[in-house]
Amino acid sequence: MKKQLFKLTSTIALSLTCMLVWGQTAEAYIDPSVATYVIQAVAGIIIAAGAIVGIYWRKAKKKINKTLGVDENKNKEIESDDIIVKTEKTEDSGKA
């Protein structure tokens, strides 16, 4: 196992060294729209990471509250799902 790990790391190190020593420089133009695309990609990654953290935060909080026996809904008011519709009847509805 140690020999395989050593062989893998030495191969990677040799490859990186060869790339750095014999690498070619690229004289390329970076379009200004690329910066906008990079900003959008970074913003997307940050938003996705925030959503993932929020989801796991709620799961962890729920598990901790369940373990400690804390009721999150202790002081919350619960509304009924009843829908009340009031209609008005007019006196002239049947007369023409």
C-alpha positions in Angstrom: 0.0 0.0 0.0 2.8 2.4 0.9 4.6 1.6 -2.3 1.6 2.3 -4.4 1.0 5.6 -2.6 4.6 6.6 -3.1 4.5 5.6 -6.8 1.4 7.6 -7.3 2.7 10.8 -5.5 6.0 10.6 -7.3 4.3 10.2 -10.7 2.1 13.3 -9.9 5.1 15.3 -8.8 7.1 14.4 -11.9 4.2 15.3 -14.1 3.7 18.7 -12.5 7.4 19.4 -12.7 7.5 18.5 -16.4 4.5 20.8 -17.0 6.1 23.7 -15.2 9.6 23.3 -16.8 8.5 22.7 -20.4 5.2 24.5 -20.4 4.3 27.1 -23.1 3.0 30.5 -22.4 -0.4 31.4 -23.9 -0.8 34.9 -25.2 -4.6 35.0 -25.2 -7.2 37.8 -24.9 -9.7 37.5 -22.2 -13.1 39.0 -23.2 -14.7 41.3 -20.7 -17.8 39.2 -20.7 -15.8 36.4 -19.2 -15.5 38.4 -16.0 -19.3 38.7 -15.8 -19.6 35.0 -16.3 -17.1 34.3 -13.6 -19.0 36.6 -11.2 -22.3 34.9 -12.0 -20.7 31.4 -11.4 -19.2 32.5 -8.1 -22.5 34.0 -7.0 -24.3 30.8 -8.0 -21.8 28.7 -6.0 -22.2 30.9 -2.9 -26.0 30.8 -3.1 -26.1 27.1 -3.5 -23.7 26.6 -0.6 -25.8 28.9 1.5 -28.9 26.8 0.7 -27.1 23.6 1.5 -25.9 25.0 4.9 -29.4 26.2 5.7 -30.9 22.8 5.0 -28.4 21.0 7.1 -28.7 23.6 9.8 -32.4 23.1 10.1 -32.0 19.3 10.1 -29.3 19.5 12.9 -31.4 21.9 14.9 -34.5 19.7 14.6 -32.5 16.6 15.7 -30.9 18.5 18.7 -34.3 19.8 19.8 -35.8 16.3 19.5 -32.9 14.8 21.5 -33.2 17.5 24.2 -37.0 17.3 24.3 -37.5 20.9 23.3 -40.9 21.7 21.6 -40.5 24.3 18.9 -44.2 24.9 18.6 -44.8 25.4 22.3 -45.8 29.1 22.1 -47.2 29.2 18.6 -50.8 29.9 17.8 -52.5 27.4 15.5 -55.1 28.8 13.1 -57.9 26.6 11.8 -58.2 25.8 8.1 -61.9 26.8 8.0 -62.9 29.1 5.2 -66.0 31.2 5.9 -67.7 32.8 3.0 -70.3 35.5 3.7 -72.9 36.1 0.9 -75.5 38.8 0.8 -79.0 38.0 -0.4 -80.8 40.9 -2.1 -84.6 41.3 -2.0 -84.9 41.9 -5.7 -83.0 38.8 -6.8 -86.1 37.0 -8.2 -88.1 39.9 -9.6 -87.6 41.4 -13.0 
